[in-house]
Structure formats: structure tokens, C-alpha cells
Amino acid sequence: MKIAACQMASGTDKNENLKEIARLTAEAAAEGADLAVFPEFAMHYPPVLSKEFLADAESLDGHFVGELKKLAVQHGLTIIAGMHEEIPG
């Protein structure tokens, strides 16, 4: 198994973070990786309990994870990326 440690500087814009994840995933796949591992705060950084940070939280069937799933299928590898989950209630 070939593992790619995908280091990135996440910011507060989830869509920009997803673009960088997509770029690095494609690069990892091109190098033959079976697994691409991203930082624990790949979805949003900095991890402070601000309104923006909390508003970015999603369920596991939300847009962020959905995009990660698409990238994994497209490139034929597994992706591990940190996110913060919306808690119902």
C-alpha cells in the first residue's frame, strides 16, 4: 500500500479547501497512492468555536464528504480528511 501524506494550509473557505484537496488527491493518485491522508482540520482552519467555524459544520452526508467521496471514486483511492460534524438538536 502506498500512502500519500497530503500537507496543506487550510483556511476558512471550505470550497477553496476542497479545491486544494482535489489537486493534491490527483497528484497522489498520479504517483500511485492507494491512500491520501489530509490534516485534521482540512475542512476549516483555524479550529476556534467562532460562528463561522460552527456554521461550516456538516452532516456526514453533506457537501464536503460528498465531494471527498467523488474524488476517491474518480481517482481510485481512499481519502482521510478531517472535518467537523454538525450535531443535530
C-alpha distances in whole Angstrom, upper triangle without the diagonal:
4,6,10,13,16,19,22,26,26,30,32,32,29,29,29,26,24,25,23,20,21,21,18,16,17,16,13,12,14,12,9,7,6,8,11,13,17,20,21,24,23,25,28,29,32,31,35,37,39,40,37,34,36,36,33,32,30,30,26,28,29,28,26,23,24,23,20,20,21,19,15,17,18,15,13,11,11,13,15,18,21,24,28,29,32,34,37,40
4,7,10,13,16,19,23,24,27,30,29,27,27,26,23,22,23,20,18,18,18,15,13,14,13,9,10,12,9,7,5,5,7,9,11,15,18,20,23,21,24,26,27,29,29,33,35,37,38,36,33,34,35,32,31,30,29,26,28,28,27,24,22,24,22,19,19,20,17,15,17,17,14,13,10,11,12,14,17,20,23,27,28,32,34,37,40
4,6,9,13,16,19,20,24,26,26,24,24,23,20,19,20,18,15,16,16,13,11,13,12,8,10,12,10,9,5,6,5,6,7,11,14,16,19,17,20,23,24,26,26,29,32,33,35,32,29,31,32,28,27,27,27,24,25,26,25,22,20,22,20,17,17,19,16,14,16,17,14,13,10,10,10,11,13,16,20,23,25,29,31,34,37
4,6,9,12,16,17,21,24,23,21,22,20,17,17,17,14,12,13,13,9,9,11,9,6,9,11,9,9,6,8,6,5,6,9,12,15,17,15,18,21,21,23,24,27,30,31,33,30,27,29,30,26,26,25,26,23,25,25,23,20,19,21,19,15,17,18,15,13,16,16,13,13,10,10,10,10,12,15,18,22,24,28,30,33,37
4,6,10,13,15,18,21,22,20,21,19,16,16,17,14,12,14,13,10,10,13,11,9,12,14,12,13,10,11,9,6,5,7,9,12,14,12,16,18,18,20,21,24,27,28,30,27,25,27,28,24,24,24,25,23,25,24,23,20,19,21,19,16,18,19,16,15,19,19,16,16,13,12,10,10,11,13,17,20,23,26,29,32,35
4,6,10,11,15,18,18,17,17,15,12,13,13,10,8,11,10,7,8,11,9,8,11,13,12,14,11,13,10,6,6,5,8,11,12,10,13,15,16,18,19,23,25,26,28,25,22,25,25,22,22,22,23,21,23,22,21,17,17,19,17,14,17,18,14,14,18,17,15,16,13,12,10,10,10,12,15,19,21,25,28,31,34
4,7,9,13,16,17,16,17,15,12,13,14,10,9,13,12,9,11,14,12,11,15,16,15,17,15,16,13,10,8,6,7,10,11,9,13,14,13,15,17,20,23,24,26,23,21,23,24,21,22,22,24,23,25,23,22,18,18,21,18,16,19,20,17,17,21,21,18,20,17,16,13,12,11,12,15,18,21,25,27,31,34
4,6,9,13,13,13,14,11,9,11,11,8,8,11,11,9,11,14,13,13,16,18,17,19,17,19,16,12,11,7,7,11,10,8,11,11,11,13,15,18,21,22,23,20,18,21,22,19,20,21,23,22,24,22,20,16,18,20,17,15,19,20,17,18,21,21,19,21,18,17,14,13,11,12,14,17,20,23,26,29,32
4,7,10,11,12,13,11,8,12,12,9,10,14,13,12,15,17,16,17,20,21,21,23,21,22,19,16,14,10,9,11,9,8,10,10,8,10,13,16,19,19,21,18,16,19,20,17,19,20,23,23,24,22,20,17,19,21,19,17,21,22,19,21,24,23,22,24,22,21,17,16,13,13,14,17,20,23,26,29,31
4,7,8,8,10,8,6,9,11,8,9,13,13,13,15,17,17,18,20,22,22,24,22,23,19,16,14,10,8,10,7,6,7,6,5,8,10,13,16,16,18,14,13,16,16,13,15,17,20,19,21,19,17,14,16,18,16,15,19,20,18,19,23,22,22,24,21,20,16,15,11,11,11,13,17,19,22,25,28
4,6,8,10,8,7,10,12,10,12,15,16,16,18,20,20,21,24,25,26,27,25,26,23,19,17,14,12,13,9,8,8,6,5,7,10,12,15,14,15,12,11,14,14,12,14,16,20,20,22,19,17,14,17,19,17,17,21,22,20,22,25,25,24,26,24,23,19,18,14,13,12,14,17,19,22,25,27
4,6,9,8,8,11,13,13,14,17,18,18,20,22,23,24,26,28,29,30,27,28,25,21,20,16,14,14,10,10,8,5,5,7,9,11,12,11,12,8,8,11,11,9,12,14,18,19,20,17,16,13,17,19,17,17,21,22,21,23,26,26,26,28,26,24,20,19,15,14,12,13,15,16,20,22,24
4,6,5,6,9,10,11,12,14,16,17,18,20,21,22,24,26,27,29,26,27,24,21,20,16,15,15,12,10,8,7,9,11,13,14,15,14,14,10,10,13,12,9,12,14,17,18,19,16,13,12,15,17,15,16,19,19,18,21,24,23,24,26,25,23,20,19,15,14,13,14,16,17,20,23,25
4,5,5,6,9,10,10,12,14,15,16,18,20,20,22,24,25,26,24,24,21,18,17,14,14,14,11,8,6,6,9,12,13,15,16,15,15,11,10,12,11,8,10,11,14,15,15,12,10,8,11,13,11,12,15,16,15,18,20,20,21,23,21,20,16,16,12,12,10,11,13,14,18,20,23
4,5,5,6,9,10,10,12,14,15,17,18,20,21,23,24,26,24,24,22,19,18,15,16,16,14,11,9,10,13,15,17,19,20,18,18,14,14,16,14,11,13,13,16,16,16,13,10,8,12,12,10,12,15,14,14,17,19,18,19,22,21,20,17,17,14,14,13,15,16,17,21,23,26
4,5,5,6,9,10,11,13,14,16,17,18,20,21,23,25,23,24,21,18,18,14,15,16,13,10,9,10,12,14,16,19,20,19,19,15,15,18,16,13,16,16,19,19,19,16,13,11,14,15,12,13,17,16,15,18,20,19,19,22,21,21,17,17,14,15,14,16,18,20,24,26,29
4,5,5,6,9,10,11,12,14,15,16,18,20,21,22,20,21,18,15,14,11,11,12,10,7,6,8,9,12,14,17,19,18,18,15,14,16,16,12,14,15,17,17,18,15,13,10,12,14,11,11,15,15,13,16,19,18,18,20,19,18,14,14,11,11,11,14,16,18,22,24,27
4,5,5,6,9,10,10,12,14,15,16,18,20,21,19,19,17,14,14,11,12,14,12,8,8,10,13,16,17,20,21,21,20,17,16,18,17,13,14,14,16,15,16,13,10,8,10,11,8,8,12,11,10,13,15,14,15,17,16,15,12,13,10,12,11,14,16,18,22,24,27
4,5,5,6,9,10,11,12,14,15,17,19,20,19,20,18,15,15,13,15,17,15,11,11,13,15,18,19,22,24,23,23,19,19,21,20,16,18,18,20,19,19,16,13,11,13,14,10,11,14,13,11,14,16,14,15,18,17,17,14,15,13,15,15,18,20,22,25,27,31
4,5,5,6,8,10,11,12,14,15,17,18,17,18,16,13,13,10,12,15,13,9,11,12,14,16,18,21,24,23,24,20,19,21,21,17,19,19,21,20,21,18,15,13,15,16,12,12,15,14,12,14,17,16,15,18,16,16,13,14,12,14,15,18,20,23,26,29,32
4,5,5,6,9,10,10,12,14,15,16,14,15,13,9,10,8,10,13,12,8,9,12,14,17,18,21,23,23,24,20,19,21,21,17,18,17,19,17,18,16,14,11,12,13,10,8,12,12,9,11,14,13,12,15,13,13,10,11,9,11,12,16,18,21,24,27,30
4,6,5,6,9,10,10,12,14,15,14,15,14,11,12,11,14,16,16,12,12,15,17,20,21,25,26,26,26,23,22,23,23,19,20,19,20,18,18,17,14,12,12,12,9,8,11,10,7,9,12,10,10,13,12,13,11,13,12,14,15,19,20,23,26,28,32
4,5,5,6,9,10,11,13,15,14,16,15,12,13,12,15,18,17,13,15,17,18,21,23,26,28,28,28,25,23,26,25,21,23,22,24,22,22,21,17,15,16,16,13,12,15,13,10,12,15,12,11,14,14,15,13,15,14,17,18,21,23,26,29,32,35
4,5,5,6,9,10,11,12,11,13,12,8,10,9,12,15,15,12,14,17,18,20,22,25,28,28,29,25,23,26,26,22,23,22,24,22,22,21,19,16,16,17,14,12,15,14,10,12,15,13,11,14,12,13,11,12,12,15,17,20,23,26,29,32,35
4,5,5,6,9,10,11,9,10,9,7,9,9,13,16,16,13,15,18,19,22,23,26,28,29,29,26,24,26,26,22,22,21,22,20,20,20,17,14,14,15,12,10,12,11,7,8,11,10,7,10,9,10,8,11,11,14,16,20,22,25,28,30,34
4,5,5,6,9,10,10,12,12,10,13,13,17,19,20,16,18,21,22,25,26,30,32,32,32,29,27,29,29,25,25,24,25,23,23,22,19,17,17,17,13,12,13,12,8,10,11,9,7,10,10,12,11,14,15,18,20,24,25,28,31,33,37
4,5,5,6,9,9,12,12,10,12,13,16,20,20,17,19,21,22,25,27,30,32,33,33,30,28,31,30,27,27,26,27,25,26,25,22,20,19,20,17,15,17,16,12,13,15,13,10,12,12,14,13,15,16,19,21,25,27,30,33,36,39
4,5,5,6,5,8,8,7,10,11,15,18,19,16,19,21,22,25,26,30,32,33,34,30,28,30,30,26,26,26,26,24,24,24,22,19,19,19,16,14,15,15,11,11,14,12,9,11,9,11,10,13,14,17,20,24,26,29,32,34,38
4,5,5,5,7,9,8,12,14,18,20,22,18,20,24,25,28,28,32,34,35,35,32,30,32,32,28,28,26,27,24,24,24,22,20,19,19,16,14,14,14,10,9,11,10,6,8,7,10,11,14,16,19,22,25,27,30,33,35,39
4,5,7,10,12,12,15,17,20,23,24,21,23,26,27,30,31,35,37,37,38,34,33,35,34,30,31,30,30,27,27,27,25,23,22,22,19,17,18,16,13,13,14,12,9,11,11,14,14,17,19,22,25,28,30,33,36,38,42
4,6,9,11,11,14,16,19,23,24,21,24,26,27,30,31,34,37,38,39,35,33,35,35,32,32,31,31,28,29,29,27,24,23,24,21,19,19,19,15,15,16,15,11,12,11,14,15,17,19,22,25,29,31,34,37,39,43
4,7,9,10,14,16,20,23,25,22,24,27,28,31,32,35,37,39,39,36,34,36,36,32,32,30,30,27,28,28,26,24,23,23,21,18,18,18,15,13,14,14,10,10,9,12,14,16,19,22,25,29,30,33,36,39,42
4,6,7,10,13,17,19,21,19,21,24,26,28,28,32,34,35,36,33,31,33,33,29,29,27,27,24,25,26,24,21,20,21,19,16,16,16,13,11,13,13,9,9,7,9,10,13,15,19,22,25,27,30,33,35,39
4,7,10,13,17,19,21,19,21,25,26,28,28,32,34,35,36,33,31,32,32,29,28,26,26,22,23,24,23,21,18,19,18,15,14,15,13,10,12,12,9,7,5,6,9,11,14,18,21,24,25,29,31,33,37
4,6,10,13,15,18,16,18,21,23,25,25,28,30,32,33,30,27,28,29,25,24,23,23,20,21,22,21,18,16,17,16,12,13,14,12,9,12,13,10,9,6,5,6,8,11,14,17,21,22,26,28,30,34
4,7,10,13,15,12,15,18,19,22,22,25,27,29,30,27,24,26,26,23,22,21,22,19,20,20,19,16,14,16,14,11,12,14,11,9,13,13,10,11,7,6,5,6,8,12,15,19,20,24,26,29,33
4,7,9,12,10,13,16,17,19,19,22,24,26,27,25,22,23,24,21,20,20,20,18,20,20,19,15,14,17,15,12,14,16,13,12,15,16,14,14,11,8,6,5,6,9,13,16,18,22,24,27,31
4,7,8,6,10,12,13,15,15,19,21,23,24,21,18,20,21,18,17,18,19,17,19,18,17,14,13,16,14,11,14,16,13,13,17,17,15,16,13,11,8,6,5,7,10,14,16,20,23,26,29
4,5,5,9,10,10,12,12,16,18,20,22,19,16,18,20,17,16,17,19,17,20,19,18,15,15,18,16,14,17,19,16,16,20,21,19,20,17,14,11,8,6,6,9,12,15,19,21,25,28
4,6,8,9,9,11,10,13,16,18,19,18,14,16,18,15,14,15,16,15,18,18,18,14,14,17,17,14,17,20,18,18,21,22,21,22,18,16,12,9,6,4,7,9,12,16,18,22,24
4,5,6,6,8,7,11,13,15,16,14,11,13,15,12,12,13,16,15,18,16,16,13,13,17,16,14,17,20,18,18,22,23,22,23,20,18,14,11,8,5,6,8,12,15,17,21,23
4,6,7,10,10,14,16,17,18,15,12,15,16,12,12,13,15,15,17,15,14,10,11,14,13,11,15,16,15,15,19,19,19,20,18,15,11,10,6,5,6,9,13,16,19,22,25
4,7,10,10,13,14,15,15,12,10,12,12,8,9,10,13,12,14,12,11,8,10,13,11,11,14,16,15,16,19,20,20,21,19,17,13,11,8,6,5,7,10,13,16,19,22
4,6,7,10,11,11,12,9,7,10,11,8,9,11,14,15,17,15,14,11,13,16,15,14,18,19,18,20,23,23,23,25,23,20,17,15,11,9,7,8,11,13,16,19,22
3,5,8,11,11,13,10,8,11,13,11,12,15,18,19,21,18,17,14,17,20,18,17,21,23,21,22,26,26,25,27,25,22,19,16,13,10,10,11,14,16,19,22,24
4,6,9,9,12,10,8,11,13,12,13,16,20,20,23,21,20,17,19,22,21,20,24,25,24,25,29,29,28,30,27,25,21,19,15,12,12,12,15,17,19,23,24
4,7,8,11,10,7,9,12,11,11,15,17,18,21,19,19,17,18,21,21,20,23,25,24,25,28,29,29,30,27,24,21,18,14,11,10,9,13,14,16,20,21
4,5,9,9,7,9,12,12,12,16,19,20,23,21,21,19,21,24,24,23,26,28,27,28,32,32,32,33,31,28,24,21,18,15,13,11,14,15,16,20,21
4,7,8,6,6,10,11,11,15,17,20,22,20,21,19,21,24,24,24,27,29,29,29,32,34,34,35,32,29,26,23,19,16,14,11,13,13,14,17,18
4,5,5,6,8,10,11,15,18,21,23,20,21,19,22,24,24,24,27,29,29,30,33,34,34,36,33,31,27,25,21,18,15,13,15,14,16,18,19
4,6,5,6,9,10,14,17,20,22,19,19,18,21,23,23,24,27,28,29,30,33,33,34,36,34,31,28,25,22,19,16,13,14,13,15,16,17
4,5,5,6,9,12,16,19,20,17,17,16,18,21,20,21,24,25,25,27,30,30,31,33,31,29,25,23,19,17,14,12,14,13,15,17,18
4,5,5,7,11,14,16,18,16,16,14,16,19,19,19,22,24,24,25,28,29,29,31,28,26,22,20,16,13,11,9,11,11,13,16,17
4,5,6,9,12,15,17,15,15,14,16,19,20,20,23,24,25,26,29,30,30,32,29,27,23,21,18,15,11,8,9,8,10,12,14
4,6,8,12,15,16,13,13,13,16,18,18,19,22,23,24,25,28,29,30,31,29,27,24,22,19,16,12,10,10,9,11,13,14
4,6,10,13,14,11,11,10,12,15,15,16,18,20,20,22,24,25,26,27,26,23,20,18,15,13,9,8,9,8,12,14,16
4,7,10,12,9,10,9,11,14,15,15,17,19,20,21,23,25,26,27,25,22,19,17,14,11,8,5,5,5,8,11,13
4,6,8,6,8,7,9,11,12,13,15,17,18,19,21,22,24,24,23,20,17,16,14,12,8,7,5,5,8,10,13
4,5,5,9,9,8,10,13,13,14,16,18,18,20,22,24,24,22,19,17,16,14,13,10,9,5,5,8,9,12
4,5,9,8,6,8,11,11,11,14,15,15,17,19,21,20,19,16,14,13,12,12,9,9,7,8,10,12,15
4,7,8,6,6,10,11,10,12,15,15,16,18,20,20,19,17,15,15,15,15,12,12,10,10,13,13,17
4,6,6,6,9,10,11,12,15,16,17,18,20,21,20,18,16,16,14,14,11,11,9,9,12,13,17
4,6,5,6,9,10,10,12,14,15,16,18,20,19,17,15,16,14,14,12,12,12,12,16,16,20
4,5,5,6,9,10,11,13,15,15,17,18,17,15,12,12,10,10,8,10,10,12,15,17,20
4,5,5,6,9,10,10,12,14,15,16,15,12,10,10,9,10,9,11,10,12,15,17,21
4,5,5,6,9,10,11,12,14,15,15,13,12,13,12,14,12,14,13,15,18,19,22
4,5,5,6,9,10,10,12,14,14,13,11,12,11,13,12,15,15,17,20,21,25
4,5,5,6,9,10,11,12,11,9,7,9,8,11,11,14,14,17,20,22,25
4,5,5,6,9,10,10,10,9,8,10,11,14,14,16,16,18,21,22,26
4,5,5,6,9,10,10,11,10,13,14,16,16,19,19,21,24,25,28
4,5,5,6,8,8,9,8,11,12,15,16,19,20,22,25,27,30
4,6,5,6,5,6,6,10,11,15,16,19,20,22,25,27,31
4,6,5,7,8,10,13,15,18,19,22,22,24,27,28,32
4,6,8,10,11,15,16,20,21,24,24,26,29,31,34
4,6,9,10,14,15,19,21,24,25,27,30,32,36
4,7,10,13,16,20,21,25,25,28,30,32,36
4,7,10,13,17,19,22,23,26,28,30,34
4,7,10,13,16,19,20,23,25,27,31
4,6,10,12,16,17,20,23,25,29
4,7,10,13,14,18,20,23,27
4,7,10,12,16,18,21,25
4,7,10,13,16,19,22
4,6,10,13,16,19
4,7,9,13,16
4,6,9,13
4,6,9
4,6
4
